[in-house]
Amino acid sequence: MTIDIEMQSLSKKRTGYKILTMVQAINDGMKTMLEEDDTTIIMGEDVGKNGGVFRATEGLQEQFGEERVVDTPLAESGIVGTALGLAVNGFKPIVEIQFMGFIYPAYNQIMTHVSRIRMKTMGRFNAPMVIRAPYGAGIRAPEIHSDSVEAIFTHMPGLKVVCPSNPYDAKGMLISAIQDPDPVLFMEPMRIYRSMRGEVPDEKYSVELGKGVRVQEGGDMSIFAWGAMVSIAEIAAEQAKQKGIQCDVIDLRTLYPLDRQIIAASVQKTGRAVVVHEAHSTGGLGNDIVSTINDTSFLYLRAPIERVTGFDVPVPHFALEEHYLPTPKRVLEAILKAVQF
């Protein structure tokens, strides 16, 4: 199911704001930093002349030149390794991995070098670099293109992992990621690249990493989600409201480090929780959220924590991918199960 949500009415555009899709907001964030800081560069496959596979870098090579927006060979390990070398020598590289499912050849560089450079040099070097990775199912992509494997990277201390759910956060979080002194994996939910629009300030601004946000207030149930699943959670929360259940919907935004404070505060208020993510169930980040709730709020629970996730199979081909993804119906069933416990 394609989610088409207008974040703000187009008729209410304010001065100093633009109505952008998420992919346009990401482009605007990179453009802002390229203009401000000469050490910021973009690297990746087809990011230059073609503007990237999703056109996230469209027009940037034309404006800033081939030395600032660099088309690379098809070699993810080489791209990330080169970016690390640039980062420890004063640059702020932004790497585009075309699809998260293509990131595996770069795993060795990210795990053994990028995430550890500050530690193993005892602070002499750091790696201010961003790895952008479009991820997730729901766009009818071929095999390997729809993976959601964020949990692999949240197990790498030294690497921040973030995931916006709307255009405003996408630009602000990307600017924060580029300015961060340490490496950031910036996950971009392909499913909502162009299916929602929202107000985005023209000027530079930042959204703090490591902080979740409450997108809907309620006292009966906590729902935790990120990326494209936030919209799914909000739809389910609206359906639950018709049954008299008020849901606290939390967009975690940063997946590592988790905002433990907002998780605990919400569960201690509601006493119930549902975690929603499209990644596989076993080993998914939902397990860490459940552990956080148990560590901080176990005695407040009034029902077992529910999880609504993808299944423990590779993301199927497009004929079946809607059956794989969490839906508002599945989330609502989890809400009702917890409330009726």
C-alpha positions in Angstrom: 0.0 0.0 0.0 1.4 3.4 -1.0 1.2 5.9 1.8 0.3 9.4 0.6 0.3 11.9 3.4 0.5 15.7 3.2 2.6 16.9 6.1 1.2 20.4 5.7 -1.5 21.9 3.6 0.1 23.3 0.4 -2.2 26.3 0.8 -0.5 27.2 4.1 3.0 27.5 2.9 4.9 30.0 5.1 7.4 32.6 4.0 10.9 31.1 4.3 9.7 27.5 3.7 9.5 25.2 0.8 7.1 22.3 0.3 9.4 19.4 -0.5 9.4 15.6 -0.8 11.8 13.7 1.3 14.3 13.2 -1.5 14.1 16.9 -2.3 14.8 17.7 1.3 17.8 15.4 1.3 19.1 17.1 -1.8 18.6 20.5 -0.2 20.5 19.4 2.9 23.5 18.3 0.9 23.3 21.5 -1.2 23.3 23.6 2.0 26.4 22.0 3.3 28.2 22.0 0.0 27.7 25.8 -0.2 28.8 26.4 3.4 31.8 24.1 3.7 34.4 23.5 1.0 35.5 20.3 2.7 32.1 18.7 2.1 32.1 16.3 -0.9 29.7 13.7 -2.3 30.9 10.3 -3.6 29.0 7.4 -5.1 27.8 5.5 -8.1 26.1 7.7 -10.7 25.7 10.6 -8.2 27.1 13.1 -10.6 25.9 13.3 -14.2 22.8 11.2 -13.5 22.0 12.7 -10.1 21.8 9.3 -8.4 19.5 6.4 -8.9 16.7 8.3 -7.0 17.9 11.7 -8.2 18.9 12.7 -4.6 22.0 14.4 -5.9 20.4 15.9 -9.0 22.0 19.2 -10.2 24.7 19.1 -7.5 27.6 18.2 -9.8 26.5 20.8 -12.3 26.6 23.4 -9.6 29.7 22.3 -7.6 31.8 20.5 -10.1 33.2 17.0 -10.6 35.8 17.4 -7.7 33.0 18.0 -5.2 30.4 15.6 -6.5 32.4 12.5 -7.6 31.1 9.6 -9.7 32.9 6.5 -8.5 33.4 2.9 -9.8 30.9 0.2 -8.8 32.9 -0.8 -5.7 31.3 -0.1 -2.4 34.3 -1.2 -0.3 36.5 1.1 -2.3 34.1 4.0 -2.0 33.8 3.7 1.8 37.5 3.1 2.2 38.4 6.2 0.1 35.9 8.3 2.1 37.5 7.2 5.3 40.9 8.3 4.1 39.4 11.6 3.1 37.6 12.0 6.4 40.7 11.5 8.6 42.5 14.1 6.4 40.1 17.0 6.9 37.2 16.3 4.5 33.5 15.6 5.2 32.6 13.0 2.6 29.0 12.0 2.0 28.8 8.5 0.5 25.8 7.3 -1.4 25.2 3.5 -1.4 22.5 3.0 -4.1 20.5 0.5 -2.0 21.1 -0.7 1.5 21.3 -4.2 0.0 24.4 -3.2 -1.8 26.2 -2.2 1.4 27.5 -5.6 2.2 30.8 -5.4 0.3 31.6 -2.3 2.4 30.8 -4.1 5.7 34.5 -4.8 6.4 35.5 -1.2 5.9 32.6 0.1 8.1 33.1 -2.5 10.9 36.9 -2.7 11.1 37.9 0.9 10.2 35.1 3.5 10.0 33.5 2.7 13.3 36.7 2.2 15.2 39.1 4.8 13.9 38.7 7.2 16.9 39.1 4.3 19.4 42.1 2.6 17.8 44.0 5.9 17.3 43.2 6.9 20.9 41.4 10.0 19.6 44.1 11.2 17.2 41.8 10.7 14.2 38.1 10.8 13.8 35.9 10.1 10.8 33.3 12.9 10.1 31.6 11.1 7.2 28.0 10.1 6.3 27.0 6.9 4.5 23.6 7.4 2.9 21.7 4.2 2.3 18.2 4.0 0.8 16.4 1.0 2.3 13.1 -0.9 2.6 10.4 -2.6 0.7 7.3 -1.2 -0.9 8.6 0.2 -4.2 8.5 -3.0 -6.3 12.3 -3.2 -6.5 14.1 -6.4 -7.5 15.7 -8.9 -5.2 18.4 -7.5 -2.7 17.2 -3.9 -3.3 14.7 -3.9 -0.4 16.7 -5.0 2.6 16.2 -3.4 6.0 19.2 -4.5 8.0 19.8 -1.6 10.4 20.4 -4.0 13.3 23.6 -5.1 11.7 25.0 -1.6 12.1 23.5 -0.7 15.5 25.9 -3.4 16.8 28.9 -1.2 15.7 29.9 1.1 18.6 31.3 4.3 17.1 28.8 4.5 14.3 25.6 6.4 14.7 22.5 5.1 12.8 19.7 7.5 12.0 16.5 7.3 10.0 14.1 10.2 9.3 10.4 9.7 8.6 9.5 13.1 7.0 11.1 15.8 4.9 11.7 18.3 7.7 13.7 15.7 9.7 15.4 14.5 6.6 17.1 17.8 5.9 17.8 18.7 9.5 19.1 15.3 10.5 21.3 15.1 7.4 22.9 18.5 8.2 23.5 17.3 11.8 25.0 14.0 10.4 27.4 15.9 8.1 28.5 18.1 11.0 29.0 15.3 13.4 32.6 14.5 14.2 32.0 10.8 13.9 30.6 8.5 11.2 26.8 8.3 10.6 24.8 5.8 8.7 21.9 7.8 7.3 19.0 5.4 6.3 16.5 6.8 3.8 13.1 5.0 3.5 12.6 4.7 -0.2 8.9 4.0 0.2 8.3 7.6 1.3 10.9 9.3 -0.8 8.1 11.0 -2.9 4.8 9.9 -1.3 4.7 12.7 1.2 5.5 16.4 1.2 6.1 18.8 4.0 7.3 22.3 5.0 11.1 22.6 5.0 12.9 25.8 5.9 14.9 27.4 3.2 17.7 28.2 5.6 20.1 25.9 7.3 18.8 24.2 10.5 19.6 21.0 12.4 17.7 18.2 14.1 19.6 16.7 17.1 20.7 13.2 16.6 20.0 10.7 19.4 16.6 12.2 20.2 13.2 10.7 19.4 10.0 12.7 19.0 6.4 12.1 20.0 4.2 12.5 16.9 0.9 11.6 18.5 -0.2 11.9 22.2 -2.0 9.2 24.1 -2.2 7.5 27.4 -3.3 3.9 26.7 -0.6 2.5 24.4 3.0 3.3 23.3 3.9 2.6 19.7 7.5 2.8 18.6 8.5 3.1 15.0 10.9 4.8 12.5 11.2 5.6 8.8 8.3 4.5 6.7 6.7 2.6 9.6 5.8 5.8 11.4 3.0 6.5 8.9 1.8 2.9 9.4 1.8 3.4 13.2 -0.1 6.7 12.9 -2.8 5.1 10.7 -3.2 2.3 13.2 -3.3 4.8 16.1 -6.1 6.6 14.3 -8.0 3.4 13.9 -7.5 2.5 17.6 -8.8 5.9 18.5 -12.1 5.0 16.9 -12.2 2.1 19.5 -11.5 4.5 22.4 -7.8 3.7 22.6 -5.4 6.6 22.8 -1.9 5.9 21.5 1.4 7.6 22.2 3.2 7.3 18.8 7.0 7.7 19.1 9.3 8.3 16.1 12.6 7.1 17.4 14.6 8.8 14.5 18.0 7.7 15.9 18.4 4.0 16.1 21.8 4.1 17.7 22.2 5.4 20.2 18.5 4.9 21.2 16.7 7.6 23.0 16.1 5.5 26.2 14.5 8.5 28.0 11.6 8.9 25.6 11.1 5.1 25.4 10.9 4.9 29.2 8.8 8.0 29.7 6.2 6.8 27.2 5.9 3.2 28.6 5.8 4.4 32.2 2.8 6.6 31.1 0.9 4.0 29.1 1.9 0.6 30.6 1.7 -1.0 27.2 3.9 -1.1 24.1 4.0 -2.1 20.4 7.2 -2.0 18.4 6.9 -1.7 14.6 9.7 -2.3 12.1 9.9 -3.9 8.6 13.2 -5.7 9.3 13.2 -9.4 10.1 11.9 -10.3 13.5 14.8 -12.4 14.8 17.7 -10.1 15.7 15.7 -7.0 14.8 16.2 -3.7 16.5 12.8 -4.2 18.2 14.6 -6.7 20.5 16.8 -3.8 21.8 13.7 -1.7 22.4 12.0 -4.5 24.3 15.2 -4.8 26.4 15.3 -1.1 27.1 11.7 -1.2 28.3 12.4 -4.2 30.5 15.5 -2.4 31.9 13.8 0.9 32.6 10.0 0.2 32.9 9.3 -3.4 33.6 7.2 -2.8 36.8 5.0 -0.3 34.8 3.9 -2.9 32.2 0.3 -3.9 32.2 0.7 -6.4 29.3 3.4 -8.2 27.4 5.2 -6.0 24.8 4.0 -6.7 21.2 6.2 -6.6 18.1 4.9 -6.1 14.5 7.8 -6.9 12.1 8.8 -8.3 8.8 9.2 -12.1 8.7 12.3 -14.2 8.9 12.7 -14.7 5.2 14.5 -12.6 2.6 12.4 -9.7 1.4 10.2 -11.4 -1.3 9.8 -10.3 -4.9 7.2 -7.6 -5.5 4.2 -9.9 -6.0 4.5 -10.8 -2.3 6.2 -7.9 -0.6 3.0 -6.3 0.6 2.4 -9.6 2.5 5.8 -9.2 4.1 5.5 -5.6 5.3 3.8 -4.5 8.5 0.3 -3.0 7.8 -2.0 -0.8 9.9 -4.2 -3.9 10.3 -1.4 -5.9 11.9 -0.5 -3.0 14.1 -4.1 -2.5 15.2 -4.3 -6.3 16.1 -1.3 -5.9 18.3 -2.7 -2.9 20.0 -6.0 -4.7 20.7 -4.1 -7.8 22.0 -2.2 -5.7 24.5 -5.2 -3.7 25.6 -7.3 -6.8 26.1 -4.6 -8.8 27.9 
